[in-house]
Amino acid sequence: MNILLVSSKYPPEYSGSGHRAHWLYRRLTASHPDWSVTVLAGSEQHNDSVPYAQEGLPVQRIAGKPCPDRVGGWRQYVRNARNFRSEYGAARHWLESRPRPDFLHVFGESYVTVAALDYATRHRLPVMLELCNEMDSPWQYVPFPGSLQVRGDLQERYLLVCISERLAAMCRRNGIPEERIWCRPNPVDEARFHPVDEAEKGRIRRELTPFGPEDKVIAYVANFIPRKNHRFLIEALHHLPAEFKLWLAGPVATAGPTAATAAELVAQAREMAAKLPGRVVIEPGFREDVQRCIQMADVSAFPTMAEGLGTPMLEAIACGVPVVANRIPGITDAWIRDGENGFVSDLDPAAFAARLRQAATFPREQRLREAAAMIARAGTASVDAQYAERIMTLTAGNQG
């Protein structure tokens, strides 16, 4: 089977959904050697179109916005129209110049993913579309006047993958039939995200941080963008005893329209951390070792203001680390059970700090029990098998 994987962003550029797509197909092709995968990707950080390989998978990046800078007022509509025409056209040209795939799997939303979905509709190809973020409609945005010719929806064989019941309910409100909706958690790779013993936890902590075994370490790994809310945790740390330490990490855009904002967020976090000497470590940059960042912690924080699901929350619980998260109805409260695998809290620094302090006292036996339950529910062994089954169902009857 020839599979075209399409992602709004793809490694090595940071994208949570892009990395999950990459890991998913590395696992699936290992268990299905007759499946071949080619990747088509957009970009936020780059503005050029180049082919490259990512750990054995061939990738074609298409990025060519003639108006990359953000503008306001009526000019944004002209900018969007020009950028769409450029990237959509380049993506469609690339798609039409290649052998037709048997199946498309689309992650995220960009002008490149719009082109792929329109291509699939025109050629009646089966599609699996992952809904990765909070949204009001499952269909992709097409700016005017492109919307007069390009559809953002699907007409033939398709399946919408919803990472939360909240997204599934949104699909139903938009008239999507139940049989076209698959609600499942993002898979947690149990080979990476699992509990470690106290000796290993201490070793990892010594390697990554200046903190000691007597400290209570709060960890948060997330992209440095405003909604991830890193600075809130520094505010909360003021309400905790001195033995509580904070370790903040995550990708920082170094190019593209979000680079300036990301740099400012890091600078502001460092300025705030200076008022708590010795208690905050900030490590900007992409982490290949996210699991180790979680395993060395006593509590995983999740103060993000909006999420489609929040996979790091699931991964932390699978590592046996309780989570304290912002209360996002239908998202965090669907996975966190207060007093068992963590707490949900309002974004009040004192209240959030109190929950962090409580979560740090959970006994090991309880944390291990919750880790096993999470892996059984959301581990790759279970979720990958469901992916394979649904892909085979969607492609049944293909003529090649």
C-alpha positions as CSV (number, residue, x, y, z in Angstrom):
1,M,0.0,0.0,0.0
2,N,1.3,3.4,-0.9
3,I,0.4,6.0,1.8
4,L,0.8,9.8,1.5
5,L,1.2,11.3,4.9
6,V,0.4,15.1,4.9
7,S,1.3,17.3,7.8
8,S,1.1,21.0,8.4
9,K,4.6,20.8,9.9
10,Y,7.0,17.9,10.1
11,P,10.2,17.1,11.9
12,P,12.8,18.3,12.4
13,E,10.6,21.4,12.7
14,Y,8.7,21.1,15.9
15,S,5.1,20.0,15.7
16,G,3.4,17.8,18.3
17,S,1.1,16.3,15.7
18,G,3.9,16.1,13.1
19,H,6.1,14.1,15.5
20,R,3.2,11.8,16.5
21,A,2.5,11.2,12.8
22,H,6.2,10.4,12.2
23,W,6.4,7.9,15.2
24,L,3.1,6.3,14.2
25,Y,4.2,5.5,10.7
26,R,7.6,4.3,11.8
27,R,5.8,1.8,14.0
28,L,3.2,0.9,11.4
29,T,5.7,0.3,8.6
30,A,7.7,-1.9,10.9
31,S,4.7,-4.1,11.5
32,H,3.4,-3.8,7.9
33,P,6.5,-4.1,5.6
34,D,4.3,-3.9,2.5
35,W,3.3,-0.3,3.4
36,S,5.4,2.5,1.9
37,V,5.1,6.1,3.2
38,T,5.9,9.4,1.5
39,V,5.5,12.7,3.4
40,L,4.2,16.0,2.2
41,A,4.6,18.9,4.7
42,G,4.0,22.6,5.1
43,S,6.0,24.8,7.4
44,E,5.8,27.8,9.8
45,Q,9.5,28.3,10.3
46,H,10.7,27.9,6.7
47,N,9.7,29.6,3.5
48,D,11.2,27.3,0.8
49,S,10.3,24.0,-0.8
50,V,12.9,21.3,-0.5
51,P,13.0,17.5,-0.4
52,Y,14.7,15.7,2.5
53,A,14.7,12.5,4.4
54,Q,13.6,12.1,8.1
55,E,14.8,8.9,9.6
56,G,14.2,6.9,6.4
57,L,11.0,8.6,5.3
58,P,11.1,10.8,2.2
59,V,9.7,14.3,2.9
60,Q,8.8,17.0,0.5
61,R,8.4,20.4,2.2
62,I,6.4,23.0,0.4
63,A,6.6,26.5,1.8
64,G,6.6,29.6,-0.4
65,K,4.6,32.5,1.0
66,P,5.2,35.6,-1.0
67,C,3.8,37.7,1.9
68,P,5.3,35.9,5.0
69,D,4.9,38.9,7.4
70,R,1.8,39.3,9.5
71,V,-0.3,42.4,8.8
72,G,-3.6,43.7,10.1
73,G,-6.7,45.2,8.6
74,W,-7.8,44.7,5.1
75,R,-4.3,43.8,4.0
76,Q,-4.4,40.5,5.8
77,Y,-7.1,39.3,3.3
78,V,-4.8,40.1,0.4
79,R,-1.9,38.5,2.2
80,N,-3.9,35.3,2.9
81,A,-5.1,35.1,-0.7
82,R,-1.6,35.5,-2.2
83,N,0.0,33.0,0.2
84,F,-2.8,30.5,-0.3
85,R,-2.5,30.7,-4.1
86,S,1.3,30.2,-4.0
87,E,1.4,27.2,-1.6
88,Y,-1.8,25.5,-2.7
89,G,-0.6,25.7,-6.3
90,A,2.8,24.3,-5.5
91,A,1.4,21.5,-3.5
92,R,-1.2,20.6,-6.2
93,H,1.5,20.6,-8.8
94,W,3.7,18.2,-6.7
95,L,0.7,15.9,-6.1
96,E,-0.3,15.7,-9.7
97,S,3.2,15.0,-10.8
98,R,3.5,11.8,-8.8
99,P,2.0,8.3,-8.9
100,R,-1.4,8.4,-7.2
101,P,-1.3,7.0,-3.6
102,D,-3.8,4.5,-2.2
103,F,-4.5,6.5,0.9
104,L,-4.0,9.9,2.4
105,H,-3.5,10.6,6.1
106,V,-3.6,14.3,7.0
107,F,-2.5,15.9,10.2
108,G,-3.1,19.6,11.1
109,E,-4.2,22.5,9.0
110,S,-2.3,24.6,6.4
111,Y,-2.6,25.5,2.8
112,V,-0.6,22.4,1.9
113,T,-3.2,20.2,3.8
114,V,-6.0,22.0,2.0
115,A,-4.4,21.1,-1.4
116,A,-4.0,17.4,-0.3
117,L,-7.7,17.2,0.8
118,D,-8.9,18.8,-2.4
119,Y,-6.7,16.4,-4.4
120,A,-8.2,13.4,-2.5
121,T,-11.7,14.6,-3.2
122,R,-11.1,15.2,-6.9
123,H,-9.6,11.7,-7.3
124,R,-11.9,10.0,-4.9
125,L,-9.1,8.7,-2.6
126,P,-9.8,7.5,0.9
127,V,-8.6,10.0,3.6
128,M,-8.1,9.9,7.4
129,L,-8.1,13.5,8.8
130,E,-6.7,14.1,12.2
131,L,-8.2,17.0,14.2
132,C,-5.4,18.1,16.4
133,N,-6.6,21.4,17.9
134,E,-9.6,23.1,19.3
135,M,-11.8,24.3,16.5
136,D,-15.4,25.2,15.5
137,S,-15.5,23.2,12.3
138,P,-13.7,20.1,11.1
139,W,-13.1,21.5,7.7
140,Q,-10.0,23.4,6.6
141,Y,-10.0,27.2,6.1
142,V,-9.7,28.4,2.5
143,P,-9.3,32.1,2.1
144,F,-11.3,34.1,-0.5
145,P,-11.3,33.9,-3.5
146,G,-9.8,30.4,-3.4
147,S,-12.9,29.3,-1.5
148,L,-14.9,29.8,-4.7
149,Q,-13.0,26.9,-6.4
150,V,-11.4,24.8,-3.6
151,R,-13.4,22.7,-1.2
152,G,-12.3,22.4,2.4
153,D,-14.4,19.3,3.1
154,L,-14.5,15.7,1.9
155,Q,-17.1,13.9,-0.2
156,E,-16.0,10.3,-0.5
157,R,-14.4,7.7,1.9
158,Y,-13.1,9.5,4.9
159,L,-12.7,9.2,8.7
160,L,-12.2,12.1,11.1
161,V,-10.0,11.3,14.0
162,C,-10.9,13.2,17.1
163,I,-8.4,13.2,20.0
164,S,-11.1,14.2,22.5
165,E,-14.8,13.7,23.0
166,R,-15.1,17.5,22.9
167,L,-13.8,17.5,19.3
168,A,-16.1,14.5,18.4
169,A,-19.1,16.5,19.7
170,M,-18.0,19.4,17.5
171,C,-18.1,17.1,14.5
172,R,-21.6,16.0,15.4
173,R,-22.8,19.6,15.6
174,N,-21.4,20.1,12.1
175,G,-23.5,17.2,10.8
176,I,-20.7,14.6,10.5
177,P,-22.3,11.1,10.7
178,E,-21.2,9.0,13.6
179,E,-19.6,6.3,11.4
180,R,-17.2,9.0,10.1
181,I,-15.9,9.8,13.6
182,W,-13.2,7.9,15.5
183,C,-12.6,9.3,18.9
184,R,-9.4,8.1,20.4
185,P,-6.5,9.4,22.6
186,N,-3.2,10.2,21.0
187,P,-1.1,7.0,21.4
188,V,1.3,6.9,24.3
189,D,4.5,5.1,23.3
190,E,5.0,2.8,26.2
191,A,8.5,1.9,25.1
192,R,9.5,5.5,26.0
193,F,6.9,6.7,28.5
194,H,6.9,4.4,31.5
195,P,7.8,4.5,35.2
196,V,11.4,4.2,36.3
197,D,12.7,3.2,39.8
198,E,14.0,5.8,42.3
199,A,17.6,5.1,41.4
200,E,17.0,5.8,37.7
201,K,14.9,8.8,38.5
202,G,17.8,10.3,40.6
203,R,20.3,9.5,37.9
204,I,18.2,11.3,35.2
205,R,17.6,14.3,37.6
206,R,21.4,14.6,38.2
207,E,22.0,14.6,34.4
208,L,19.4,17.1,33.5
209,T,19.1,19.5,36.5
210,P,21.1,20.9,39.4
211,F,18.4,19.7,41.8
212,G,18.8,17.0,44.4
213,P,16.8,14.0,45.6
214,E,15.4,16.0,48.5
215,D,13.8,18.5,46.1
216,K,10.3,18.4,44.7
217,V,10.7,18.9,41.0
218,I,7.8,20.3,38.9
219,A,8.4,19.7,35.1
220,Y,6.8,21.3,32.1
221,V,7.9,20.7,28.5
222,A,5.9,22.7,25.9
223,N,6.4,24.9,22.9
224,F,7.2,28.5,24.0
225,I,4.0,30.1,22.7
226,P,1.6,32.3,24.7
227,R,-1.2,29.7,25.3
228,K,1.2,27.2,26.8
229,N,1.5,29.6,29.8
230,H,5.0,28.9,31.0
231,R,5.3,32.0,33.1
232,F,2.2,31.1,35.2
233,L,4.2,28.3,36.8
234,I,6.8,30.7,38.0
235,E,4.1,32.8,39.6
236,A,2.7,29.6,41.3
237,L,6.2,28.7,42.6
238,H,6.1,31.8,44.8
239,H,3.4,30.0,46.8
240,L,5.4,26.9,47.4
241,P,8.1,26.0,50.0
242,A,11.7,26.3,49.0
243,E,12.2,22.6,48.3
244,F,9.9,22.9,45.3
245,K,11.8,23.5,42.1
246,L,10.7,24.2,38.6
247,W,12.1,22.9,35.3
248,L,10.8,24.5,32.1
249,A,11.7,23.4,28.6
250,G,10.4,23.4,25.1
251,P,10.9,24.3,21.5
252,V,11.5,27.9,20.6
253,A,10.8,29.2,17.1
254,T,14.0,30.8,15.7
255,A,12.5,31.8,12.3
256,G,9.2,32.7,10.9
257,P,6.4,34.9,12.2
258,T,6.4,33.5,15.7
259,A,10.1,33.8,16.4
260,A,10.0,37.3,18.0
261,T,7.1,36.3,20.3
262,A,8.9,33.1,21.4
263,A,12.2,35.0,22.2
264,E,10.2,37.5,24.2
265,L,8.5,34.8,26.2
266,V,11.8,33.1,27.1
267,A,13.3,36.5,28.1
268,Q,10.3,37.3,30.3
269,A,10.4,33.9,32.0
270,R,14.2,34.3,32.7
271,E,13.5,37.7,34.2
272,M,10.8,36.3,36.5
273,A,13.0,33.3,37.4
274,A,15.8,35.6,38.6
275,K,13.5,36.6,41.5
276,L,13.6,32.9,42.7
277,P,17.4,32.2,42.6
278,G,18.3,28.5,42.4
279,R,14.7,27.4,42.0
280,V,14.0,27.6,38.3
281,V,15.8,26.1,35.3
282,I,14.8,27.2,31.8
283,E,16.0,25.0,28.9
284,P,14.7,26.4,25.6
285,G,15.0,24.1,22.6
286,F,13.5,20.9,21.1
287,R,13.9,17.8,23.4
288,E,14.3,14.4,22.0
289,D,14.3,13.1,25.6
290,V,10.8,14.3,26.7
291,Q,10.3,11.0,28.6
292,R,13.4,11.6,30.7
293,C,12.3,15.1,31.4
294,I,9.0,13.7,32.9
295,Q,10.5,10.7,34.6
296,M,12.9,12.8,36.7
297,A,10.0,14.9,38.1
298,D,7.7,14.6,41.1
299,V,4.9,16.4,39.4
300,S,4.1,17.3,35.8
301,A,2.4,20.7,35.3
302,F,0.0,21.5,32.5
303,P,-1.1,25.1,32.7
304,T,-1.9,25.4,29.0
305,M,-4.9,27.7,28.3
306,A,-6.3,25.6,25.3
307,E,-5.7,22.1,23.9
308,G,-7.3,19.6,21.6
309,L,-6.2,16.9,24.0
310,G,-2.9,17.5,25.7
311,T,-0.8,14.4,25.0
312,P,1.9,15.3,27.5
313,M,-0.7,14.9,30.2
314,L,-1.2,11.3,29.2
315,E,2.5,10.7,28.8
316,A,3.2,11.9,32.3
317,I,0.6,9.7,33.9
318,A,2.0,6.8,31.9
319,C,5.4,7.6,33.5
320,G,3.9,7.4,37.0
321,V,4.1,11.2,37.5
322,P,0.9,12.9,38.6
323,V,-0.4,15.9,36.6
324,V,-1.8,19.2,37.8
325,A,-3.6,20.9,34.9
326,N,-5.7,23.8,34.0
327,R,-9.4,23.0,34.1
328,I,-10.4,22.7,30.5
329,P,-13.9,21.1,30.3
330,G,-14.0,18.0,28.2
331,I,-10.2,17.9,27.9
332,T,-8.2,17.8,31.1
333,D,-11.1,16.8,33.3
334,A,-11.7,13.8,31.0
335,W,-8.4,12.3,31.9
336,I,-7.4,13.6,35.3
337,R,-9.2,12.2,38.3
338,D,-8.7,14.4,41.3
339,G,-6.6,12.8,44.0
340,E,-5.9,9.7,41.9
341,N,-3.6,10.6,39.0
342,G,-3.4,14.4,39.6
343,F,-5.7,17.4,39.9
344,V,-7.4,19.9,37.7
345,S,-7.3,23.5,38.9
346,D,-8.3,27.0,38.0
347,L,-5.5,29.2,36.8
348,D,-5.0,30.9,40.1
349,P,-1.4,30.8,41.2
350,A,-2.1,30.0,44.9
351,A,-4.8,27.4,44.1
352,F,-2.6,25.8,41.5
353,A,0.4,25.7,43.9
354,A,-1.7,24.0,46.5
355,R,-2.6,21.2,44.1
356,L,1.0,20.8,43.0
357,R,1.9,20.4,46.7
358,Q,-0.8,17.7,47.2
359,A,0.2,15.8,44.0
360,A,3.8,15.6,45.1
361,T,2.7,13.4,48.1
362,F,1.0,10.6,46.1
363,P,2.5,7.3,47.1
364,R,4.5,5.2,44.5
365,E,2.0,2.3,44.6
366,Q,-0.8,4.7,43.5
367,R,1.3,6.3,40.8
368,L,2.3,2.9,39.4
369,R,-1.3,1.7,39.3
370,E,-2.3,4.8,37.4
371,A,0.5,4.4,34.9
372,A,-0.5,0.8,34.1
373,A,-4.1,2.0,33.6
374,M,-3.0,4.7,31.2
375,I,-0.8,2.4,29.1
376,A,-3.6,-0.1,28.9
377,R,-6.0,2.5,27.6
378,A,-3.8,4.7,25.4
379,G,-0.6,2.7,24.7
380,T,0.6,2.3,21.2
381,A,0.0,-1.5,21.1
382,S,-3.8,-0.8,21.4
383,V,-4.1,2.4,19.4
384,D,-1.8,1.3,16.5
385,A,-3.9,-1.9,16.0
386,Q,-7.0,0.3,15.7
387,Y,-5.2,2.5,13.2
388,A,-4.2,-0.4,11.0
389,E,-7.7,-1.8,11.1
390,R,-9.3,1.5,10.1
391,I,-6.8,2.1,7.3
392,M,-7.5,-1.3,5.9
393,T,-11.2,-0.7,6.0
394,L,-10.9,2.7,4.3
395,T,-8.8,1.3,1.5
396,A,-10.8,-1.9,1.0
397,G,-11.7,-2.1,-2.7
398,N,-9.0,0.1,-4.0
399,Q,-8.0,-0.7,-7.5
400,G,-4.4,0.4,-7.0
